[in-house]
Amino acid sequence: MSGSLEPATPRGDFRPDIQGLRAIAVLLVVIFHAGLPLPGGFVGVDAFFVISGFVITGVLQRQLSRSTHVLRSFYVRRFKRLTPALALVATVTVLVSIVLQAPFGQQQVTAKTAVAAVFSAANIALAKFSGDYFGPDAGQNPMLHTWSLSVEEQFYLVLPLTLVLAHRWLARHARATGIIAIATTLFVVSLGASILGVVAPGLVPEVLTGYYSPLSRAWEFLAGVLVCLLPVRLSRGSALGIGLVGATLLGASATTLSAANSFPGAVALIPVTGTALLLMAGASSPPINRVLSNRHLVAIGDRSYSWYLWHWPCIVFAQALFPGSALAAPVGALFSWLPAAASYRFVEQPFRHWTPPNRQRLIAALGAVVLVPSLCATALFFGAQRGWGIDSVQETQAAATTGHVGFVECLKLANSETELPTWGPECTIKGTSSEPPIILVGDSNAAQYSEPLVEIGKATGRTVILRTAAACAFADVYRSTIAGWTPADQACRDYVTSTLQSLEDGPRSTVVMTMSASQWLLPARTIGLSQNDLSADPAVRHERLTQGVERVAQRLIDHGDQVVIVKPMMWLGESAQAPTVATCASMLEIVRGQCPRSIPRDEFADQTLPDPLSIVAKQLDIPIVDPVPLQCPDGICGSRTSQGQLVYMDSGHFSADFTQALTPEFLQAIAKR
């Protein structure tokens, strides 16, 4: 979001009501990020997109009425308007990250996002490195919010060129109609892609239709473009009515939508339409104009870009400084107004009004603004990779980043895969014994136990086979996301049925199985006994998973296999205060010896229901391995065991050191023939 202060209409008229609308948009975002009760405040970004499309189209149309040679001056203005303030925030964020973030992943992701943001590609980097915008990993990235700036800059690469070509190629009498037709066509295509990404997420690559995709967001800008281009004249009465409807739609979306809604998709039409109607009404309705032109709102709107830039890093770092404090995020958001106001006064405004005396000076300024944050981010990345040369940091880093044997090549079927995978020879560790092989099946929480099984295989000579698939519970059920059945869900189902059939067709073996508690606790997941009865209700999912686990376990027992069940780990869920190294091992804490950290067991995700695996193990008299006593001895769950092993690799998986320590428990369970 640019928060541009350029003229808002083709006539060059300044509209303070647009600044007021920007203030409302940035307030929605800041309140949402501060954790205050505004579940749909993230739609403020969508409002910014509409406003930007409207404003920039007006500017370009006015300039093109005089000359078609506008591209160079347009991009120079955009650079002066946006990049210096962004470069400052990126540089400061990178420097603070050195002290307050963990070098194991957080610092490196922050560095990559900062560089990408400076080059208008943060949305691409975030889709690759941080994942879901509403997820816990993304929430720890202080440069997360720059995705919207990159989407906007990517749109600006296309819009000016399209308008320039239309002005050059279309006859004067057909120009207005032709440009509207082009914008409408692009609007429909982009909206269609956005909706497709929600209703059929596995059908089209997420890079084209996901949350961060410019293709699935372009229609929001184009809504503002069309409001600017369409020759709509409103009476004062109709403008007032339209404005009230727009305010209702925008307010309703901010208060009723939430992270549970699939977004953007069709539901984003609500805030986009509301913003578009307010833009239309503001020009013709004195009451609407007076409200939005309130001087306090206009002052916030003037500084909306700087505040947007600063608010999120301040929130993330405040939470890092005061973990567990409910006031950290709101106080961080409030504090961010200070650097935002200073940045607006001493960086944003001076650069906006600066006229370079020559091209060389402009190129030098461009290079400096881009080079400084890029060099700082590069230093952060490589320094973090090397633990900054500090022994205590390097020791913790080595333990935190050691991957599981089964994660590298043998954990298949990520959500983007739509076909049944095959496992290579590296996923079969051949032994010398004639004893039945040990076969590991299940999701990534099963794959994390590859270490103790491989160790047992080496000690006993038994063959160990790894057959795991990410997010796929080894149960006779159907699972999908809230959005509906996808090819990836079918691939997961095929994994279970084909693996089970392979086990039944093969010789008797020892089958080790488990699953993550997220299978029945994660809000965005549905489970059914058939494809037609998928349910998102946690209790229903729990019941069906219990039935599904019992079915596969009984079939394996009937085949003559030995089944060993691993009780699910205490699930950290999306808790920001989980005692993982990634959330507590900042440079400052490691050097001070303040990490490890621990929390009471009852602060973990709600696991009051007995897990399905333990229920089935009891019903069918199956030996069970329970990691929880080592994970949370005496009801306290820490980031290290009493023997010093690092417990967590991330918020959903144990470290390799920890699962290795469970080898005796696995040996004991497997010995129970």
RASUL-V446406 format. One line per field, one symbol per residue. phi: phi as a letter, one per 20 degrees, with the letter a starting at -180 (. if undefined). A space follows every 10 residues. Layout:
BEGIN
phi: ???
END
This chain:
BEGIN
phi: .emgdfgecg enfedfffff fffffffgff ffffmefbfd fffgffffff ffgfffffff fffffdaeec ffffffffff fdfgffffff ffffffgged dfffbffffg ffffffffdl cffffffedd mggeeffffe efdgffgfff gffffffegf fffffffeee fgfdffffff ffffffgfff fffffffefc fefcgffecf gefffedgff ffffgfffef eeddffffff ffffffffff ffffedfbff ffcflfffff ffffffffff ffecdgffff ffegffffff fgdffffgfe ffgfffffff fcfnefegff ffffffffff fffffdcffg ffefdffbff fffffgfffe ffffffffff ffffgdmlmd gfffffffff dfffgeefdd edmffeeccf ecdfffecef ddeefgfddd cpefffgfef gfffffgffd nefdcdcdbg mdfebecdcb egfpfcgfff ffffgfffff ffffeeffbd ddbabfffgd dffecccbeb fecfcefgff ffffffffff fffffffffo fedcddfgff efldffdfee ffecefgfff femedecbcf gfefggcfff fgffffgffd ldfcddefge fcflmdddec efenffedeb fcbfffffff feggffgfff fef
END
